Amino acid sequence: MKAIKFLMAGIAMMSVAAGFTSCSDLDEKPYTFIDPNSYYKTEAEVQTGLTGTYNRFRRLYSGNNALYLAEIEMLTEQGWPTYPKDKMNEFSQWSYANDASVGGVMKVWGYAYECINRANVVLGRVDGVSMSDQSKNWIKGQALFLRGYTYFHLLRLFGGVPISTKYTNGIDGLDIPRSSVEETYNRVIEDLKQAEALLPTRGTSGYDVWRVSQGAAQAALGEVYLYRATMNDNNVEDLKLSKEYSEKVIKSQVYDLMPEFTDNFYWFNANAKNCKESLFELQYSAQAGQSNPMHIRFGLGRTNNAYMGCYQYARFGVSGLLYREMVQNGDKRANALLSYFEGLCGASSNKTDLKNQPCQYNVNTLCWEPKAWNDKGGEMNAVFNCKYFDNRTDYNLQMPCANFPILRYSEVLLNYAEAANLLNAGDGLYELNRVRQRAGLAELPQGTSQADIDNDILNQRRYEFVGEGKVFFDELRKDKLADFAEEKCRLTKQLGITYMNAEIVFKPKKTYLFKIPKGDLESNKALKDAQNPDNVSK
């Protein structure tokens, strides 16, 4: 495992400004390694290491790996390509289903082990540093959460993975064998349970609101148990545990839904960051190395003006079909998708036709009026996701800094509703209806069948978590991913949507796993012959 061998050989650390309330950028410098046994001598130095762990977790979704999120959305019905670069259209067709070297998913492995090793260093050094027991517990709890949730991320993508719980100073013992799926689940659950016991509740005096707290650990456990349950024929014991942990978050009364769905996002609400609905989100700020690259990569391309808050590239947007589905349902969550902007558009991509003017999306034709174009003269038919965008930070800074949600209270409610209904038909309807009500949808009545409730929960996830990197895993575990992805390709080809002119070439089964990255597999002798077998299409 190339990533592990590079990282465990040592850790390069640099100080961060005191009081900085976002994950700081602590880049690795191959020739300036600092021995963890020499560096971690004070509480401040341990806190620096912990901040670096948050930073490495953030890299799973952003920085050089922002395209992972685009790819995971393109593999579902949620994403439409707006540019041919980075193979966005080919991911939509599932062209790389058994490829071990293409795409941002392949980078997740290395970034994940960076985060895991950072957490291991913090956990391995904290007890030897003088500080209060409370500080030690809080630091341990955060590091355990980040390690456990990172292993969960790897588990869903790759299956069982090599497990490391200790850091090393040298290169000995770095060929780590692959653990089973069960062993990996056990590691995830043990880390998160320990985190739950050590972390304070949100709002505790002296504990920053952006840090993971006890509620985040409980929500994560509810998610993990639900995933395992539904991947294993709705295992009753796991469903009970999922319901139990989600219920802990609900009964704590620490979190709640924001009044309006759009209140969760910085484009619409200046106070959205770390709001009452957020259990954990990636932190960004208008400082060098701390801005949110999703705003730049997942934008409107040519529309490089102050209206959007920063320059943008075109890579992918949200399916116009999904947007139309939401609009026709009267779903207020459609308001979080950008269907109007003021920028360069016109009858053609010729410079003489492009004018800085209002541009509105037509939900019937699935086109922008006037037409919107990328930098290669390709028409863009997608709408765009305001969850990534920042129109508040000074345009001249070119540092958009909307936070990105990882765990929200709406997911806790849906997790509870799903587990409760699968355990006893009709249970969890109140929690489901809370999510529906906020979206402006009518309540499902008492007496709705278990199957109809279960199907509606999946649909609520499809509308609630557009662009958040969650729908792929929900549709996979419910064995619906192939159906949605195939229908998207069929309809977009039929409609003549730009870059969507081909049928799906692979239909994933519920058991689908990505290949372990080729370079990491080859550099770890203990992983010989441990590659995931080729997936077979439905």
Long-range contacts (C-beta under 8 A, 24 or more apart in sequence): 1-109, 1-113, 1-162, 1-174, 1-175, 1-176, 1-520, 1-521, 1-523, 1-524, 1-527, 2-110, 2-519, 2-520, 2-523, 2-524, 3-109, 3-110, 3-111, 3-113, 3-114, 3-520, 4-113, 4-117, 4-162, 4-164, 4-174, 4-176, 4-520, 4-524, 5-171, 5-174, 5-523, 5-524, 6-30, 7-113, 7-114, 7-117, 8-117, 8-164, 8-167, 8-168, 8-171, 8-174, 9-33, 9-168, 9-169, 9-170, 9-171, 9-174, 10-34, 10-35, 10-36, 10-169, 11-36, 11-39, 11-49, 11-117, 11-118, 11-121, 11-167, 13-39, 13-45, 13-48, 13-49, 13-52, 14-48, 15-44, 15-48, 16-48, 16-51, 18-44, 20-51, 21-208, 21-210, 21-283, 21-285, 22-210, 22-283, 22-284, 22-285, 22-287, 22-290, 23-51, 23-54, 23-55, 23-57, 23-58, 23-282, 23-283, 23-290, 24-48, 24-51, 24-52, 24-55, 24-290, 25-55, 25-288, 25-289, 25-290, 26-51, 26-52, 26-55, 28-114, 35-169, 36-121, 36-124, 36-125, 36-167, 36-169, 37-125, 37-169, 40-121, 40-125, 40-126, 40-128, 40-129, 41-129, 42-129, 42-130, 43-129, 43-130, 43-131, 43-135, 45-129, 46-122, 46-125, 46-126, 46-129, 46-131, 46-139, 47-139, 49-118, 49-121, 49-122, 49-125, 50-122, 50-139, 50-142, 50-143, 52-118, 53-115, 53-118, 53-119, 53-122, 53-142, 53-143, 53-146, 54-142, 54-146, 54-283, 56-111, 56-114, 56-115, 56-118, 57-115, 57-146, 57-149, 57-150, 57-282, 58-282, 58-283, 59-111, 59-114, 59-115, 60-108, 60-111, 60-112, 60-115, 60-150, 60-153, 61-282, 61-294, 61-404, 61-469, 62-282, 62-284, 62-292, 62-293, 62-294, 62-404, 63-293, 64-107, 65-104, 65-107, 65-108, 65-111, 66-104, 66-293, 66-294, 66-297, 66-298, 67-103, 67-104, 67-297, 67-315, 68-103, 68-104, 68-105, 68-107, 68-108, 68-469, 69-104, 69-294, 69-298, 69-467, 69-469, 70-104, 70-297, 70-298, 70-315, 70-316, 71-103, 71-104, 71-105, 72-105, 72-469, 72-472, 73-316, 73-467, 73-469, 73-471, 73-472, 74-316, 75-472, 75-481, 75-485, 75-508, 76-471, 76-472, 76-475, 76-481, 76-484, 76-485, 76-488, 77-319, 77-321, 77-322, 77-462, 77-484, 77-485, 77-487, 77-488, 78-318, 78-319, 78-322, 78-462, 78-466, 78-467, 78-471, 79-316, 79-317, 79-318, 79-319, 79-382, 80-316, 80-317, 80-318, 80-319, 80-320, 80-381, 80-382, 80-492, 80-497, 80-499, 80-500, 81-315, 81-316, 81-382, 81-498, 81-499, 81-500, 82-301, 82-314, 82-315, 82-316, 82-317, 82-374, 82-378, 82-380, 82-381, 82-382, 82-498, 82-499, 83-301, 83-313, 83-314, 83-315, 83-316, 83-374, 83-375, 83-376, 83-378, 83-499, 84-376, 84-378, 84-499, 85-315, 86-315, 88-315, 88-316, 88-499, 89-499, 89-500, 89-502, 92-485, 92-488, 92-489, 92-500, 93-489, 93-502, 93-503, 93-504, 93-505, 93-506, 94-485, 94-504, 94-505, 94-506, 94-507, 94-508, 95-505, 95-506, 97-505, 97-506, 97-508, 97-512, 97-535, 97-537, 98-506, 98-515, 98-534, 98-535, 99-515, 100-515, 100-516, 100-517, 100-518, 100-521, 100-531, 101-517, 101-518, 101-519, 105-157, 105-514, 106-514, 106-517, 106-518, 107-517, 108-153, 108-154, 108-157, 109-154, 109-158, 109-516, 109-517, 109-520, 110-517, 110-520, 112-150, 112-151, 112-153, 112-154, 113-164, 115-146, 115-147, 115-150, 116-147, 116-150, 116-151, 116-164, 117-164, 117-167, 119-143, 119-144, 119-146, 119-147, 119-150, 120-147, 120-164, 120-165, 120-166, 120-167, 121-167, 123-147, 123-165, 124-166, 124-167, 137-198, 137-199, 138-198, 138-199, 138-200, 138-207, 138-211, 140-194, 140-198, 141-194, 141-195, 141-196, 141-197, 141-198, 141-199, 141-212, 141-214, 141-217, 142-195, 142-199, 142-211, 142-212, 144-191, 144-192, 144-194, 144-195, 144-198, 145-191, 145-192, 145-195, 145-199, 145-212, 145-216, 145-217, 145-220, 146-212, 147-191, 148-187, 148-188, 148-189, 148-190, 148-191, 148-192, 148-195, 148-220, 149-188, 149-192, 149-220, 151-184, 151-187, 151-188, 151-191, 152-188, 152-220, 152-223, 152-224, 152-227, 154-184, 155-181, 155-184, 155-185, 155-188, 156-227, 156-473, 157-513, 157-514, 158-513, 158-514, 158-516, 158-532, 159-184, 159-513, 159-532, 160-184, 162-524, 162-526, 162-527, 163-187, 174-524, 175-524, 175-525, 175-526, 175-527, 176-524, 176-526, 177-526, 177-527, 177-530, 178-526, 178-527, 178-530, 185-224, 185-228, 188-224, 189-221, 189-224, 189-225, 192-217, 192-220, 192-221, 192-224, 193-217, 193-221, 196-221, 201-252, 201-254, 202-254, 202-255, 202-279, 203-254, 209-274, 210-273, 210-274, 210-281, 210-283, 212-279, 212-280, 213-279, 215-249, 215-252, 215-254, 215-255, 215-279, 216-279, 216-280, 216-407, 218-245, 218-246, 218-248, 218-249, 218-252, 219-245, 219-246, 219-249, 219-279, 219-280, 219-407, 219-411, 219-412, 219-415, 220-407, 221-245, 222-246, 222-249, 222-412, 222-415, 222-416, 222-419, 223-407, 223-411, 223-415, 225-419, 226-415, 226-418, 226-419, 227-473, 227-477, 229-419, 229-422, 230-418, 230-477, 230-478, 231-477, 231-510, 234-422, 236-423, 239-419, 239-422, 239-423, 240-419, 240-423, 242-415, 242-416, 242-418, 242-419, 243-416, 243-419, 243-420, 243-423, 246-412, 246-413, 246-415, 246-416, 246-419, 247-416, 249-279, 249-409, 249-412, 250-412, 250-413, 250-416, 250-431, 255-279, 255-409, 255-412, 256-409, 257-409, 257-410, 257-413, 257-434, 257-435, 257-438, 259-438, 260-332, 260-438, 261-332, 261-333, 261-335, 261-336, 261-438, 261-439, 261-464, 262-332, 262-335, 262-336, 262-386, 264-387, 264-405, 264-408, 265-336, 265-386, 265-387, 265-402, 266-389, 266-390, 266-392, 266-401, 266-402, 266-403, 267-386, 267-387, 267-389, 267-390, 267-391, 267-392, 267-402, 268-336, 268-386, 270-392, 272-402, 272-403, 273-403, 274-403, 276-409, 277-408, 277-409, 277-410, 278-403, 278-405, 278-407, 278-408, 278-409, 279-406, 279-407, 279-408, 279-409, 279-412, 280-405, 280-406, 280-407, 281-403, 281-404, 281-405, 281-406, 281-407, 282-403, 282-404, 282-405, 282-406, 283-403, 284-400, 284-401, 284-402, 284-403, 284-404, 285-399, 285-401, 286-393, 286-394, 286-397, 286-399, 286-400, 286-401, 287-399, 288-399, 290-399, 290-401, 291-398, 291-399, 291-400, 291-401, 292-388, 292-390, 292-400, 292-401, 292-402, 292-403, 292-404, 294-388, 294-402, 294-404, 295-388, 295-389, 295-390, 295-400, 295-402, 296-400, 298-384, 298-385, 298-388, 298-467, 299-384, 299-388, 299-389, 300-341, 300-343, 300-372, 300-380, 300-384, 301-373, 301-374, 301-375, 301-380, 302-343, 302-344, 302-354, 302-373, 302-374, 302-375, 303-341, 303-343, 303-344, 303-345, 303-372, 304-343, 304-344, 305-342, 305-343, 305-344, 305-356, 306-395, 307-341, 307-342, 307-343, 307-391, 308-341, 308-343, 308-389, 308-391, 309-389, 309-390, 309-391, 309-392, 309-393, 309-395, 309-400, 310-390, 310-393, 310-395, 310-398, 310-399, 310-400, 311-398, 313-375, 314-374, 314-375, 314-380, 316-382, 317-380, 317-382, 317-383, 317-384, 317-385, 318-382, 318-383, 318-384, 318-385, 318-466, 318-467, 319-382, 319-488, 320-361, 320-363, 320-366, 320-381, 320-382, 320-383, 320-497, 321-366, 321-488, 321-491, 321-492, 322-462, 322-466, 323-361, 323-363, 323-383, 324-363, 324-364, 324-366, 326-463, 327-363, 328-363, 329-441, 330-440, 330-441, 331-439, 331-440, 331-441, 331-463, 332-438, 332-439, 332-440, 333-439, 333-463, 333-464, 333-466, 336-385, 336-386, 336-387, 336-466, 337-383, 337-384, 337-385, 337-386, 337-466, 338-383, 338-384, 338-385, 338-386, 338-389, 339-363, 339-383, 344-373, 345-370, 345-371, 345-372, 345-373, 346-370, 346-371, 346-373, 347-371, 348-373, 349-373, 349-377, 349-378, 349-379, 366-495, 366-497, 378-498, 378-499, 379-498, 380-498, 381-497, 381-498, 385-466, 385-467, 387-466, 387-467, 387-468, 388-467, 404-468, 405-468, 410-435, 410-438, 410-464, 411-461, 411-464, 411-465, 411-470, 414-457, 414-460, 414-461, 414-464, 417-453, 417-457, 418-454, 418-457, 421-450, 421-453, 421-454, 421-457, 422-450, 422-454, 425-449, 425-450, 425-453, 426-450, 426-453, 428-453, 429-453, 432-456, 432-457, 432-460, 435-460, 435-464, 436-460, 439-463, 439-464, 476-508, 476-510, 476-512, 477-510, 479-509, 479-510, 481-508, 481-512, 482-507, 482-508, 482-509, 482-538, 506-535, 506-537, 507-537, 507-538, 508-535, 508-537, 508-538, 509-535, 509-536, 509-537, 509-538, 511-535
